[in-house]
Structures are given as structure tokens and as C-alpha cells.
Amino acid sequence: MPKVLAIIPTKAEIEPRALKALQAQDYPDFGFLNTVLQPTNLHPDPEKNRVTNIVVNRNYARRLALATDAEWFFWIDSDVVIPPHTISEFMRHRLPFMGGWYKKMAGPDWVSSRWVAEGLFYLFQEPQRGVQPVDMMGLGCVMMHRKVLERIDFKPGTEVYLRDVFGRSYFYAECMYFCQEAIQNGIRPHILGSIICDHIEKKVG
């Protein structure tokens, strides 16, 4: 049975519901890594500074994860509550780079999208059934094979901009950047309709 390492990078604590959901997984062979780094001043823009600090923590966790003998790496945000079958479902499919569905904290958008034209993308408004190839998925619930993490590191993507079909402008951030680098390396992100998570309001920092 493949070894899985679950990874939660944080600046403080893990939401209790999120931790309890991880502990309740029905997959019998996985470890857990929680890296805690306090944010520092890395960018004058507050949102870009937030993302840049997240990336520093992700790359720190990446180095530690690759030093283990795990074959698969399951990245979870500290405020994402996963179903009890999540790891087992990922391991049933074993695509090199897979994700689960979760919403943004506010509004109807789910953290997954497809390009519809150059520099223009569509954020899904509801989960899709089956196994869907996508151009971006949130790193708050993703499983990746070791070869993916060995090949690709995390970058802030704060200086690259794009628009969605509703006219909103965004910078790439780490999720889009990682997914685009995966695609450039011949690794298509897929998102599983059988994994739908709760994205909860943070209460512990």
C-alpha cells in the first residue's frame, strides 16, 4: 500500500474540525506533517505579502516532505474539512496530480477553473461530477505523486495577472502558478467529483 504524507502548512493552529477530519480518514497508512512559520514582511502589498509567506511555508514543507520515504503527498489547508474517504478515494484513482472541490470563503466561486481564452478563465460555480481535467485547482486539498513535487516548487505568481469571465482581475497566486507549471511539464491537474470539502471560517488564527 503506497505511503501517503498529509501536509498542513500554517502560521498558527489548525482548525479543530479540519484536524478531526484528517484524523478520521479511513486510509490505513499515512503520516502527518504540520509546518508552522510566522509571516514576515516580504512584500509591501498586504495580499501579495500573505501569498508570498504562504509560498515560503509551502517550500519549507516541500523540502521536509521530500526527505521522507512517502510516495504521495496530500496538501490540506488548515481551514478545509475533508470527507473521511478522501485519501482512499485519491489512492483509488492514483492520477499524478488530483484535487478535491471546495468553495472560496465568500461568494459562489469554487476554487477550480478552466481557461476559456488567453488570459481569461472561468471559475466553476458548482462541483462537477466524475473526474474533470482542469487548468487550475486550489492547493487546499490536493494529492500529488512524489515525481510532481520533485519537479515543481511553489512560486507566489504575484506579478502575473489574468481575468475571469465576470470581469474580475486576479494575480496568479501559488495555486494557478503551480498548476500551470504542472501542465507545462505534461502533468494535467484533475479534480474528483467524489471529494467535496467544507471551507470554514478560521477561528484559531
C-alpha positions in Angstrom: 0.0 0.0 0.0 1.5 3.4 -1.0 2.7 5.6 1.8 0.9 9.0 2.0 2.2 12.1 3.8 -0.5 14.6 4.7 0.9 18.2 4.9 -0.7 21.2 6.5 1.4 24.4 6.4 0.2 27.0 8.9 1.1 30.3 10.6 -0.7 29.2 13.8 -3.0 26.4 14.7 -5.1 24.0 12.6 -8.9 24.5 12.8 -10.2 21.7 15.1 -12.8 20.4 12.6 -10.1 20.2 9.9 -7.7 18.3 12.1 -10.5 15.9 13.3 -11.5 15.2 9.7 -7.9 14.3 8.8 -7.6 12.0 11.9 -10.9 10.3 10.8 -9.5 9.2 7.4 -10.2 5.5 6.6 -6.9 5.1 4.7 -4.6 3.0 6.9 -1.1 4.2 6.0 -0.4 7.9 6.2 1.7 10.2 8.2 1.2 13.9 9.0 3.4 17.0 8.7 2.5 20.4 10.1 4.9 23.2 9.4 4.4 26.5 11.4 6.0 29.6 10.2 5.1 33.1 11.3 4.6 35.7 8.5 7.3 38.3 7.8 7.4 41.4 5.7 8.2 40.2 2.2 6.1 42.5 0.0 4.6 46.0 0.5 1.2 44.9 -0.7 -0.7 43.1 2.1 -2.4 40.4 -0.1 0.8 39.7 -2.0 2.7 39.6 1.3 0.2 37.0 2.5 0.6 34.8 -0.5 4.4 35.2 -0.5 4.6 34.0 3.1 2.3 31.0 2.2 4.8 30.1 -0.5 7.8 30.3 1.8 6.0 27.9 4.2 5.0 25.5 1.3 8.5 25.3 0.0 9.8 24.7 3.6 7.2 21.9 3.9 8.2 20.6 0.5 11.8 20.2 1.5 10.9 18.3 4.6 8.4 16.1 2.8 10.8 15.1 0.1 13.2 14.0 2.8 10.7 11.3 3.8 10.0 8.0 2.1 6.4 8.9 1.2 5.3 8.2 -2.4 2.3 10.5 -2.3 1.8 14.0 -0.7 -1.6 15.2 0.4 -1.7 19.0 0.8 -4.5 20.4 3.0 -5.3 23.9 4.2 -5.8 24.4 7.9 -9.4 25.5 7.3 -10.5 22.8 4.8 -12.6 20.0 6.2 -12.3 16.8 4.1 -14.6 13.8 3.8 -13.5 10.6 5.6 -12.9 8.8 2.4 -10.7 11.5 0.8 -7.2 9.8 0.9 -8.7 6.4 0.0 -10.5 8.0 -3.0 -7.4 9.7 -4.2 -5.5 6.4 -3.9 -8.2 4.6 -5.8 -7.6 6.9 -8.8 -3.8 7.5 -8.4 -3.6 10.2 -11.0 -0.3 12.1 -10.6 -2.0 15.4 -9.6 -5.5 15.3 -8.2 -7.7 17.7 -6.2 -11.0 17.9 -4.3 -13.7 20.6 -4.5 -14.0 23.4 -2.1 -15.5 26.9 -2.3 -14.0 30.3 -1.7 -14.8 31.7 1.7 -17.3 34.2 0.2 -19.4 34.1 -3.0 -20.5 31.3 -5.3 -17.0 30.5 -6.8 -15.3 27.1 -6.3 -11.5 27.0 -6.3 -11.2 25.4 -9.7 -11.1 26.9 -13.2 -10.6 26.4 -16.9 -9.1 28.8 -19.5 -11.7 30.0 -22.0 -9.3 32.3 -23.9 -5.8 33.6 -23.5 -5.6 35.3 -20.1 -9.3 34.7 -19.5 -10.6 31.9 -17.2 -13.9 30.5 -15.8 -14.2 29.7 -12.1 -16.6 26.8 -11.6 -19.9 27.8 -9.9 -20.6 24.2 -8.6 -18.8 20.9 -8.3 -18.7 18.7 -11.4 -19.3 15.0 -11.5 -16.7 12.4 -12.3 -13.0 13.1 -12.8 -12.5 16.5 -14.5 -9.4 17.8 -16.1 -8.9 21.4 -15.1 -6.4 24.2 -15.7 -6.3 25.3 -12.0 -7.4 23.8 -8.7 -6.9 25.0 -5.2 -3.9 23.6 -3.3 -6.1 23.4 -0.2 -7.0 19.8 -1.0 -4.6 18.2 -3.5 -2.8 14.9 -3.8 0.3 14.6 -5.8 2.8 11.9 -6.6 6.4 12.3 -5.5 7.6 12.9 -9.1 5.3 16.0 -9.3 6.7 17.6 -6.1 10.3 16.7 -7.1 9.8 18.5 -10.4 7.9 21.6 -9.3 8.3 24.0 -6.4 5.9 26.8 -5.2 6.0 30.4 -6.5 3.9 33.4 -5.5 2.9 34.4 -9.0 2.1 37.9 -7.7 3.3 39.8 -10.8 1.3 37.8 -13.4 -2.3 39.0 -13.9 -5.4 37.4 -15.6 -9.2 38.0 -15.7 -12.2 35.8 -15.2 -15.4 35.8 -17.4 -17.1 38.0 -14.9 -14.6 40.8 -15.4 -12.7 40.4 -12.2 -8.9 40.7 -12.2 -6.5 38.5 -10.2 -2.8 37.8 -9.9 -1.9 34.2 -10.4 -1.0 33.3 -6.8 0.5 29.9 -5.9 -2.4 27.7 -6.9 -2.6 28.9 -10.5 1.2 29.1 -10.8 1.7 25.5 -9.6 -1.0 24.1 -11.8 0.4 25.9 -14.9 3.9 24.7 -14.3 2.5 21.1 -13.9 0.7 21.4 -17.3 3.9 22.7 -18.9 5.6 19.6 -17.5 3.0 17.4 -19.1 1.0 16.8 -15.8 -2.7 17.6 -16.1 -4.5 18.6 -12.9 -7.7 16.6 -12.3 -10.4 17.2 -9.8 -12.6 14.4 -8.3 -16.3 14.9 -8.1 -16.4 12.4 -5.2 -14.4 14.7 -2.9 -16.4 17.8 -1.8 -14.9 19.6 1.2 -16.1 22.3 3.6 -14.1 25.6 3.7 -14.7 27.0 7.2 -14.1 30.4 8.8 -10.9 30.5 10.7 -11.2 30.8 14.5 -7.8 29.9 15.7 -5.6 32.2 13.6 
